[in-house]
């Protein structure tokens, strides 16, 4: 779904891919790979994209048809936001490991500051029954 939404957003912006890529801060080939589903976005790149197009991560990932209905906040580090949401929802790491594709090594990487891919973030938000934007600390509900 991200491929279709990215294409839709790019068409609405009425700028060419080279200009959009430069303004987002990625190469044109990277933007093309995302648009064609050849590579996965990292969370930090997805946030650049949604900030540029003024939409939510939920919209970009196809979980909502609402483009954006709040003023986004600056996101805290992903691991910090994830742990806060896990605590709020009484969800343990074991529960996540048993019910998603997230592995223990992902937690270790994220705790060290690694940037998660947007598909795992999507899966975590879906499992936790919250929005992606809420999970990453971008939504007004945080």
C-alpha positions as CSV (number, residue, x, y, z in Angstrom):
1,X,0.0,0.0,0.0
2,X,2.9,2.4,0.7
3,X,3.8,2.3,-3.0
4,X,0.4,3.4,-4.1
5,X,0.1,6.1,-1.4
6,X,3.6,7.5,-2.2
7,X,2.7,7.6,-5.9
8,X,-0.6,9.4,-5.1
9,X,1.1,11.9,-2.8
10,X,3.8,12.6,-5.4
11,X,1.2,13.2,-8.1
12,X,-0.7,15.6,-5.9
13,X,2.4,17.6,-5.1
14,X,2.9,18.1,-8.9
15,X,6.7,18.1,-8.7
16,X,9.0,15.7,-10.4
17,X,10.7,12.8,-8.5
18,X,14.1,14.5,-8.7
19,X,12.8,17.6,-6.9
20,X,10.9,15.7,-4.3
21,X,13.9,13.4,-3.6
22,X,16.1,16.4,-3.1
23,X,13.6,18.2,-0.9
24,X,13.2,15.1,1.3
25,X,16.9,14.5,1.4
26,X,17.2,11.2,-0.4
27,X,18.5,10.1,-3.8
28,X,16.1,9.8,-6.7
29,X,16.9,6.1,-7.0
30,X,15.9,5.6,-3.3
31,X,12.6,7.4,-3.9
32,X,12.1,5.3,-7.0
33,X,12.8,2.1,-5.0
34,X,10.3,3.0,-2.3
35,X,7.7,3.9,-5.0
36,X,8.2,0.6,-6.8
37,X,8.3,-1.5,-3.6
38,X,12.0,-2.5,-4.2
39,X,13.1,-1.4,-0.7
40,X,11.7,-0.7,2.7
41,X,11.7,2.7,4.2
42,X,13.3,3.2,7.6
43,X,11.2,5.0,10.2
44,X,13.2,8.2,10.0
45,X,12.8,8.3,6.2
46,X,9.0,7.7,6.5
47,X,8.8,10.6,9.0
48,X,10.6,12.8,6.5
49,X,8.1,11.7,3.8
50,X,5.0,12.3,5.9
51,X,6.3,15.7,7.1
52,X,7.0,16.7,3.5
53,X,3.6,15.6,2.3
54,X,1.8,16.8,5.5
55,X,0.1,13.4,6.1
56,X,0.1,10.8,8.8
57,X,2.1,7.6,8.9
58,X,-1.3,5.9,9.1
59,X,-2.2,7.4,5.7
60,X,1.1,6.6,4.1
61,X,0.8,3.0,5.2
62,X,-2.8,2.7,4.1
63,X,-4.3,2.2,7.5
64,X,-6.4,5.4,7.2
65,X,-7.9,7.5,4.5
66,X,-7.7,10.6,6.7
67,X,-4.6,12.5,5.4
68,X,-3.9,14.3,8.7
69,X,-6.2,15.5,11.4
70,X,-3.8,16.8,14.0
71,X,-0.6,18.8,14.3
72,X,2.3,16.3,14.5
73,X,4.8,16.4,17.3
74,X,8.5,15.8,17.1
75,X,9.1,12.1,17.7
76,X,11.2,10.9,20.7
77,X,13.7,8.1,20.0
78,X,11.8,5.1,18.8
79,X,12.8,2.7,21.5
80,X,11.7,5.2,24.2
81,X,8.3,5.6,22.6
82,X,7.9,1.9,22.1
83,X,8.7,1.1,25.7
84,X,6.3,3.8,26.9
85,X,3.5,2.3,24.8
86,X,4.3,-1.2,25.9
87,X,4.0,-0.1,29.5
88,X,0.8,1.8,29.0
89,X,-0.8,-1.2,27.3
90,X,0.7,-3.9,29.6
91,X,2.5,-5.6,26.7
92,X,5.7,-7.5,27.3
93,X,8.5,-8.2,24.9
94,X,7.6,-11.9,25.1
95,X,4.1,-11.1,23.9
96,X,5.5,-9.2,21.0
97,X,8.0,-11.9,20.1
98,X,5.3,-14.6,20.2
99,X,2.7,-12.6,18.1
100,X,4.8,-10.6,15.6
101,X,7.8,-10.9,13.4
102,X,9.8,-8.7,15.8
103,X,12.8,-10.5,17.3
104,X,14.8,-9.9,20.5
105,X,17.7,-8.6,18.3
106,X,15.4,-5.8,17.0
107,X,14.9,-4.6,20.6
108,X,18.7,-4.7,21.2
109,X,19.3,-2.7,17.9
110,X,16.5,-0.2,18.7
111,X,17.8,0.4,22.2
112,X,21.2,1.2,20.7
113,X,19.5,3.8,18.4
114,X,19.0,1.7,15.2
115,X,16.3,3.0,12.9
116,X,13.5,0.4,12.5
117,X,12.0,-0.4,9.1
118,X,8.5,1.0,8.7
119,X,7.0,-2.5,8.1
120,X,8.0,-3.6,11.6
121,X,6.7,-0.4,13.1
122,X,3.4,-1.0,11.3
123,X,3.2,-4.5,12.6
124,X,3.9,-3.4,16.2
125,X,1.2,-0.7,16.0
126,X,-1.3,-3.1,14.6
127,X,-0.5,-5.7,17.3
128,X,-0.8,-3.0,20.0
129,X,-4.1,-1.7,18.5
130,X,-2.8,1.9,18.2
131,X,-1.9,4.1,15.3
132,X,1.6,4.1,13.9
133,X,1.8,7.9,14.7
134,X,0.9,7.2,18.3
135,X,3.5,4.4,18.6
136,X,6.3,6.7,17.4
137,X,5.2,9.6,19.5
138,X,4.0,11.8,16.6
139,X,0.3,11.8,17.3
140,X,-1.5,14.3,19.5
141,X,-2.6,11.5,21.9
142,X,0.9,11.2,23.4
